[in-house]
Amino acid sequence: MKCLKNIVLSWLAAFVLAGCSVSVPKDFEREARCPNVKPDYTATVIPCNIAPLNFVVQEDGEVCVVEVLPQKGEPLVVGGDGMEVRIPKDEWRKMLQENVGNELKYNIYVSKDGKWKLFDSFVNKVVSDSIDKYLTYRLIEPSYMGTGEIGVYQYDLEEAEEKPIFTNHRYRKDPNIRSQKCVNCHTSQKNKPENKMFYFRGPNGGLLLTYNGKTTKLNTKAGDMYASTVYPAWHPSLPFIAFSSNEIWQAFMTKDKCKIEPYDAKSDLVLYDIEKNEITSIQKTKGVQETNPAWSPDGKYLYFNSSDSSIAKGVYQMKYDIKRISFNPEDKSWGEVEMVYHATKQDSSATFARVSGNYMVFCKCLYGTSIQTNKSSDLWLMNLETKECRSLTEINSPESESYHDWSLNGRWILFTSRRQDGNYARPYFAYFDRDGKAYKPFVIPHEDPKHDDNLIKNYNVTEFSTSPVLVSQSEFEKVISEPIVNATYGSPIDESFDGQSGASQLSR
């Protein structure tokens, strides 16, 4: 009988909340603590143009009501579908626009057995600094074979809508055949995001480059390069892409919690001139690995990782410094290499330098440069003027932090983290103010707040963009079926380098 009573009460509460108008309960008890909500959108700073921060109230109850009290305008009252809260887009957008610079106060009421409970409120601060409208990323299954479903996607952060740019689903004919059909290493030009590139690793594959409205399939292994290009970095405004050329091996761990460690047997830096279709050398050193290039916002410097560690010492001994080299676009000449962050002097490794204004964010870890599964990887901040450096404790967690990017206005830091469960990487955003302080990060919002709980894929290589990708998958597929264009080589041949294949290899 009690069970039937509870069912009826729950049904009545849901019926009331499903009506056109939801009212705040008048009779309730107070719970002197903040409610548990997932995702955790409590006590953070949010942009004025973000999609609704929908969540699930993780408290013992049957139904909930959320009251959002802005400092300006009318309160927004939302009835949960059970304990799941989805905020209407139009009302949310209006409330954000009216409350730039103000706080939103959240009151959460939970009902069980017909009795309501009100938890302590929490607030979010709305800032005028907007976030870049689009996010691009790769979704990849937690597997180390090339037969999984992999794709590059674009996400509208204002509408919470995802659109595929290119996926390999049409090329996965036989999952038992271990032929590589990977889609990876996507990036766009920061100031001209309509220019984009990614690799399709499979039959008739190559580098798919969209530049000035034309898409081309390229082979960028030229001259005496021992491997093709791998990690890219568009010049902010000119028709140049810096690449690392890597011979990548993989170490599979038996005891370490980091299940896999990709590492470089060899790696150098090259520059691709799009208009000339020409590859030239930037850093070509035997016994030293240079990788992960990244331009300064003005395009005058190229930052990169450098290591003279030998793989014979073992993966855990491979440590990298962050260096940079000046660039003259007139004749594509390079200056002297400068040390930016001497991590190896501290018996650690630094990687993925990303610069905005006077600040550089990078990953610091115990070893290596592929830090997406390395639990020791944290985000660090360097003031390039004062050389002051510190851990971004406002952002970091006990799990791996990696794949970060700056918004175009320099006020938002994007990064991926495995903090939710230690296994799956999710995109997070943190506000970065004009005094160099970062704030509590929040995870990517979805219309369905349980979306990422049910997603058994990793977000990989997340990157901001201010405009959408206009080329369709069918257009990319048409280019894949066409003959490949071979890049020319504009640097002297060095006979001391052999012509080994650049294909990824298992360590042996």
Buried (B, 14 or more C-beta within 10 A) or exposed (E): EEEEEBEEBBEEBBEBBEEEEBEBBEEBEEBEEBBBBBBBBBBBBBBBBBBBBBBBBEBEBBBBBBBBBBEEBEEBBBBBBBBBBBBEBEBBBBBBEBBBEBEBBBBBBBBBEEEBBBBEBBBBBBBEBBBBBBBBBBBBEEEEEBBBBBBBBBBBBBEBEBEBBBBBEEBBEEEEEEBBBBBBBBBBBBBBBBBBBBBBBBEBBBBBBBBEEEBBBBBBBBBBBBBBBBBBBBBBBBBBBBBBBBBBBBBEEEEBEBEEBBBBBBBBBBBBBBEBBBBBBBBBBEEBBBBBBBBBBEBBBBBBBBBEBEBEEEBBBBBBBBBBBBBEEEEBEBEEBEEBBEBBEEEBBBBBBBBBBEBBBBBBBBBBBBBBBBBBBBBBBBBBEEEEBEEBEBBBBEBBBBBBBBBBBBBBBBBBBBBBEEEBBBBBBBBBEEEEEBBBBBBBBBBEBBBBBEEEBBBBBBBBBBEBBEBEBEBBBEBBEEEBBEBEBBBEEEEEBEEEEBEBEEEE
